[in-house]
Amino acid sequence: MNRVAVVTGGTRGIGRAISEMLHKAGYKVAANFAGDAAAAEKFTSETGIKAFRFDVSDYKACAEGLKQIEIELGPIDVLVNNAGITRDSVLHRMTPEQWGQVIATNLTSCFNMCRLVIEGMRERSFGRIVNIGSINGQAGQYGQVNYAAAKSGIHGFTKALAQEGAGKGVTVNAIAPGYIDTDMVRAVPANVLEKIVARVPVGRLGAADEIARGVLFLVSDEGAFITGSTLSINGGQHMY
Ligand code: NDP
């Protein structure tokens, strides 16, 4: 296996599980992160996977980061757009900054990263892109107009790009996780989290590995006929 995989936000949470699972399956993995250098160093020393610091919301930074990854690992075959943030607020209190940061980090990042790898994938007639959406992009969520809009945008982006890549061996899919036990969810107040878990038919939060397994399945060579789809991994919380 010589395939090169880039995982954005790949040093913590769901991204870390994706990086590790791809690495164990034999992919050459580059894990991107934004600013938590201590977590990235810990990740690299524990896994042996190299971490690359750049801001996925910044096109120029993505271009420089991807160039460095290609120099060190080779042309990119697999891209997992996983980096994401929340800046929750009801709309009547939301600031333009909260809106803009979430759209830029969660959605514009997909444009930035895909735009920079798509030409190479098309030329080499092989590519696998997986965009991490969210149950809240499918169903909406109180206090998350910005996040739901960005994640919902990811699902449309995925279907449009899937149509463009289909004839060139490039598949583009999304995963919509439900509530997964990571730092992002641990930041939710305990009483709110309790109510969320009560609505999950499986009766618990998901594990990051359960999302990673979906990514591994979608990026395999055998996944060539799966494109433009959204895989919901949410313990039955939202069926659609
Ligand atoms: P975490 O907050 O645990 O980790 C986020 C990762 O993204 C970190 O590695 C962080 O880097 C990175 N990141 C954030 N901003 C940027 C940026 N501008 N440029 C590059 N990297 C960045 O998140 P989760 O693991 O919980 O979530 C991962 C994805 O899954 C997100 O897209 C999220 O929206 C989605 N999701 C999560 C759910 C959950 O329940 N956890 C549910 C549904 C979807 P650093 O370490 O440097 O901060």
Boltz pocket constraint, residues with backbone or C-beta under 6 A from the ligand:
constraints:
  - pocket:
      binder: B
      contacts: [[A, 8], [A, 9], [A, 10], [A, 11], [A, 12], [A, 13], [A, 14], [A, 15], [A, 32], [A, 33], [A, 34], [A, 35], [A, 36], [A, 37], [A, 39], [A, 54], [A, 55], [A, 56], [A, 57], [A, 81], [A, 82], [A, 83], [A, 84], [A, 85], [A, 105], [A, 132], [A, 133], [A, 134], [A, 135], [A, 176], [A, 177], [A, 178], [A, 179], [A, 180], [A, 181], [A, 182], [A, 183], [A, 184], [A, 185]]
      max_distance: 6.0
